[in-house]
């Protein structure tokens, strides 16, 4: 069990007593995730020079978001079920049962403390469909996340709002399932891609590189039937002999997932409008 975010921050600030501080230090000696969180918290606290005035600049907020993304890179986060408050669901004998079914039912809720994320398994009664909703303090931490239902061997990709539609068979016994989150190992961002509307056929290839020598090749095609995005991985951590990967494309409220390897590209059909595109790789 990881220490909570508050405990880690108090440890960094020197506000824990000796016994608790020793326990946290012992945990940090074997937990890379919590060590990264403490290191990033130190940098974040240092960046908040204006904290005494109660003001946090947009620059500091952007820094915090980048540090959080770095700390979460490639992490698998196990979720714990939040037990429902049965008292709020119990009807007395004299009470009448509700006649109108709500538009949405929450089937189960799960959470993680470090980072603070909440996953709700929802059912849309009007649409007759299940979906997942991931929420957190930082919007960047909920977009493009793989939500994994372990026993079902199913994965769902969240869009930029943290929502993932459950296609195919509905989820059963969700409160008994083990859930965990898979954060991307690599992330790239493309500005809105434009094309010449007077040309039926259009293609453009771009090579993107991360600060860890990850390289991908993007081919954007405009054809009569719509837009296509081809993603090929050239190297991962500077190596071209990597194994199978999954590549995700998110834009607006759309999240698409496909397998990819060193010899094959992933192909995505994009909505017919321009928007910023995020491309994420998962091992």
C-alpha positions as CSV (number, residue, x, y, z in Angstrom):
1,X,0.0,0.0,0.0
2,X,1.4,3.4,-1.0
3,X,1.5,6.3,1.4
4,X,-1.1,8.9,0.5
5,X,-0.2,12.0,-1.4
6,X,-0.6,14.1,1.7
7,X,1.8,11.8,3.7
8,X,4.4,12.0,1.0
9,X,4.2,15.8,0.8
10,X,4.4,16.1,4.6
11,X,7.5,13.8,4.4
12,X,9.2,16.0,1.8
13,X,8.3,19.1,3.8
14,X,9.7,17.6,7.0
15,X,6.4,17.6,8.8
16,X,6.3,13.9,9.9
17,X,7.4,12.7,13.2
18,X,10.5,10.5,13.3
19,X,8.6,7.2,13.4
20,X,6.3,7.9,10.4
21,X,9.2,9.5,8.5
22,X,11.3,6.3,8.9
23,X,8.3,4.2,7.6
24,X,8.0,6.4,4.5
25,X,11.8,6.4,4.0
26,X,11.7,2.5,4.1
27,X,8.9,2.5,1.5
28,X,10.7,4.9,-0.8
29,X,13.8,2.7,-0.8
30,X,11.8,0.1,-2.8
31,X,9.0,2.1,-4.5
32,X,10.2,4.1,-7.6
33,X,6.7,5.5,-8.2
34,X,6.6,7.3,-4.8
35,X,10.2,8.4,-5.1
36,X,9.3,10.1,-8.4
37,X,6.3,11.7,-6.8
38,X,8.5,13.1,-4.0
39,X,11.1,14.4,-6.4
40,X,8.5,16.0,-8.6
41,X,6.8,17.5,-5.5
42,X,10.1,19.1,-4.5
43,X,10.4,20.7,-8.0
44,X,6.8,21.8,-8.0
45,X,7.1,23.4,-4.5
46,X,10.3,25.2,-5.6
47,X,8.5,26.5,-8.6
48,X,5.7,28.1,-6.5
49,X,7.7,31.1,-5.4
50,X,4.5,33.1,-5.3
51,X,2.8,30.6,-3.0
52,X,3.0,32.9,0.0
53,X,0.7,35.4,-1.7
54,X,-1.8,32.6,-2.4
55,X,-1.4,33.0,-6.2
56,X,-0.4,30.2,-8.5
57,X,0.7,31.3,-12.0
58,X,-0.3,29.5,-15.2
59,X,3.3,28.7,-15.7
60,X,3.5,26.9,-12.4
61,X,0.3,25.0,-13.2
62,X,1.8,23.9,-16.6
63,X,5.0,22.8,-14.8
64,X,2.9,20.8,-12.3
65,X,1.1,19.1,-15.2
66,X,4.3,18.2,-17.0
67,X,5.9,16.8,-13.8
68,X,2.8,14.7,-13.1
69,X,2.8,13.3,-16.6
70,X,6.5,12.4,-16.2
71,X,5.9,10.7,-12.9
72,X,3.0,8.6,-14.3
73,X,4.8,7.6,-17.5
74,X,4.2,3.9,-18.2
75,X,2.7,3.3,-14.7
76,X,0.1,0.6,-13.9
77,X,-2.2,1.8,-11.2
78,X,-4.3,-0.7,-9.2
79,X,-7.7,0.6,-8.2
80,X,-9.6,-0.2,-4.9
81,X,-13.3,-0.5,-4.8
82,X,-15.2,2.3,-2.9
83,X,-17.8,0.5,-0.8
84,X,-21.2,2.0,-1.3
85,X,-23.1,3.7,1.6
86,X,-25.9,1.2,2.0
87,X,-27.8,3.5,4.3
88,X,-28.4,5.9,1.4
89,X,-29.8,3.0,-0.7
90,X,-32.1,1.5,1.9
91,X,-35.8,2.2,1.7
92,X,-38.0,2.0,4.8
93,X,-41.1,-0.1,4.6
94,X,-43.3,3.0,4.6
95,X,-41.4,4.6,1.8
96,X,-42.5,4.1,-1.8
97,X,-40.0,3.0,-4.4
98,X,-39.0,5.6,-6.9
99,X,-41.2,5.4,-10.0
100,X,-38.8,7.1,-12.5
101,X,-35.6,5.4,-13.4
102,X,-32.6,7.7,-13.4
103,X,-30.9,8.5,-16.7
104,X,-27.7,7.1,-15.3
105,X,-26.8,4.3,-12.9
106,X,-23.4,4.0,-11.2
107,X,-22.7,0.3,-11.1
108,X,-19.5,0.6,-9.1
109,X,-16.8,3.1,-8.1
110,X,-13.1,2.5,-7.7
111,X,-10.2,4.8,-6.8
112,X,-6.5,5.3,-6.3
113,X,-4.9,7.6,-3.7
114,X,-1.6,8.2,-5.5
115,X,-2.4,9.8,-7.9
116,X,-5.9,10.8,-6.9
117,X,-8.1,9.2,-9.6
118,X,-11.7,7.9,-9.4
119,X,-13.2,5.4,-11.9
120,X,-17.0,5.0,-12.1
121,X,-18.6,2.2,-14.1
122,X,-21.8,3.7,-15.4
123,X,-24.9,2.5,-17.3
124,X,-26.8,4.9,-19.6
125,X,-30.4,3.8,-19.3
126,X,-31.5,5.9,-22.3
127,X,-28.8,4.5,-24.6
128,X,-28.8,1.0,-23.0
129,X,-25.0,1.1,-22.9
130,X,-22.3,0.9,-20.3
131,X,-19.4,3.4,-20.1
132,X,-16.5,4.2,-17.9
133,X,-15.8,7.7,-16.4
134,X,-12.3,8.5,-15.1
135,X,-11.9,11.7,-13.1
136,X,-9.0,13.4,-11.4
137,X,-7.6,16.7,-10.3
138,X,-5.4,17.1,-13.4
139,X,-7.3,16.8,-16.8
140,X,-4.1,15.5,-18.4
141,X,-4.1,12.5,-16.1
142,X,-7.4,11.2,-17.3
143,X,-7.0,11.4,-21.1
144,X,-5.6,8.5,-23.1
145,X,-5.6,6.1,-20.2
146,X,-6.1,2.4,-20.7
147,X,-8.6,1.0,-18.3
148,X,-8.2,-2.7,-17.9
149,X,-10.7,-5.2,-16.5
150,X,-8.3,-8.0,-15.6
151,X,-10.6,-11.0,-15.3
152,X,-12.4,-10.1,-18.6
153,X,-9.1,-9.4,-20.4
154,X,-10.6,-6.2,-21.9
155,X,-9.1,-2.8,-22.3
156,X,-10.9,0.6,-22.7
157,X,-9.3,3.8,-23.9
158,X,-10.5,7.1,-22.3
159,X,-11.0,10.2,-24.5
160,X,-10.0,13.7,-23.4
161,X,-13.0,13.9,-21.0
162,X,-11.9,10.7,-19.3
163,X,-14.8,8.7,-20.8
164,X,-14.5,5.3,-22.4
165,X,-17.5,3.7,-24.2
166,X,-18.0,-0.1,-23.5
167,X,-18.5,-1.6,-27.0
168,X,-19.5,-5.2,-27.5
169,X,-20.7,-7.3,-24.6
170,X,-22.0,-5.4,-21.5
171,X,-20.0,-5.6,-18.3
172,X,-21.2,-8.1,-15.7
173,X,-20.4,-8.3,-12.1
174,X,-18.3,-5.1,-12.3
175,X,-18.0,-4.7,-8.6
176,X,-16.2,-8.1,-8.3
177,X,-13.7,-7.3,-11.1
178,X,-10.1,-6.2,-10.6
179,X,-9.5,-2.9,-12.4
180,X,-6.2,-1.1,-13.1
181,X,-5.1,1.8,-15.2
182,X,-2.2,1.8,-17.7
183,X,-0.6,5.1,-18.3
184,X,1.2,5.7,-21.7
185,X,4.9,5.1,-22.0
186,X,5.3,7.8,-24.7
187,X,3.1,10.7,-25.8
188,X,3.2,13.0,-28.9
189,X,0.9,15.9,-29.8
190,X,0.0,17.1,-33.2
191,X,-1.5,20.5,-33.9
192,X,-4.7,20.5,-36.0
193,X,-3.8,19.0,-39.4
194,X,-5.0,20.9,-42.4
195,X,-5.5,19.8,-46.0
196,X,-6.2,21.5,-49.4
197,X,-10.0,21.2,-49.9
198,X,-9.5,21.6,-53.7
199,X,-7.5,18.4,-53.9
200,X,-9.3,15.0,-53.7
201,X,-6.1,13.2,-52.8
202,X,-3.7,14.6,-50.2
203,X,-0.9,13.1,-48.1
204,X,1.6,14.5,-45.7
205,X,4.3,12.6,-43.6
206,X,5.8,13.9,-40.4
207,X,8.4,12.4,-38.1
208,X,8.1,13.1,-34.4
209,X,10.7,12.4,-31.7
210,X,10.5,12.5,-27.9
211,X,13.1,13.5,-25.3
212,X,13.9,9.8,-24.8
213,X,14.7,9.0,-28.4
214,X,11.3,7.6,-29.2
215,X,10.5,8.2,-32.9
216,X,7.3,7.8,-34.8
217,X,6.3,8.5,-38.4
218,X,2.9,10.0,-39.1
219,X,1.3,9.9,-42.5
220,X,-1.9,12.0,-42.8
221,X,-4.1,11.2,-45.8
222,X,-7.1,13.0,-47.1
223,X,-9.1,10.8,-49.5
224,X,-12.6,11.0,-51.0
225,X,-13.9,8.7,-48.3
226,X,-12.4,10.6,-45.4
227,X,-9.3,11.2,-43.4
228,X,-6.7,8.5,-42.5
229,X,-3.9,8.6,-40.1
230,X,-1.1,6.0,-40.3
231,X,1.3,5.6,-37.4
232,X,4.6,3.8,-37.7
233,X,7.0,3.4,-34.8
234,X,10.6,3.9,-35.8
235,X,12.3,3.5,-32.4
236,X,11.5,3.1,-28.8
237,X,14.1,4.3,-26.2
238,X,16.4,4.5,-29.2
239,X,16.0,0.9,-30.2
240,X,14.4,-0.4,-33.3
241,X,14.0,-4.0,-32.1
242,X,11.1,-3.4,-29.7
243,X,8.2,-5.8,-29.2
244,X,4.5,-5.4,-29.9
245,X,3.0,-2.1,-28.8
246,X,-0.4,-0.5,-28.7
247,X,-0.9,2.9,-30.1
248,X,-3.8,5.2,-29.1
249,X,-5.1,8.3,-30.9
250,X,-7.3,10.7,-29.0
251,X,-9.0,13.9,-30.2
252,X,-12.0,15.7,-28.8
253,X,-14.3,13.0,-27.5
254,X,-12.8,10.2,-29.7
255,X,-10.3,7.6,-28.5
256,X,-9.0,4.9,-30.9
257,X,-6.7,2.0,-30.1
258,X,-4.7,-0.4,-32.4
259,X,-1.8,-2.8,-32.1
260,X,1.5,-1.9,-33.9
261,X,5.0,-3.3,-34.1
262,X,8.3,-2.6,-35.9
263,X,7.1,-4.0,-39.2
264,X,3.5,-2.8,-39.4
265,X,1.7,0.5,-39.1
266,X,-1.6,1.3,-37.3
267,X,-4.3,3.0,-39.4
268,X,-7.0,5.2,-38.0
269,X,-10.1,6.7,-39.6
270,X,-10.5,10.3,-38.3
271,X,-13.6,12.4,-37.9
272,X,-14.0,14.9,-40.8
273,X,-12.9,18.0,-38.8
274,X,-9.6,19.4,-37.6
275,X,-8.5,19.1,-34.0
276,X,-5.4,18.6,-31.9
277,X,-4.4,15.0,-31.9
278,X,-2.6,13.1,-29.2
279,X,-0.7,9.9,-30.0
280,X,0.3,7.6,-27.1
281,X,2.2,4.4,-27.1
282,X,1.8,1.6,-24.5
283,X,4.1,-1.4,-24.0
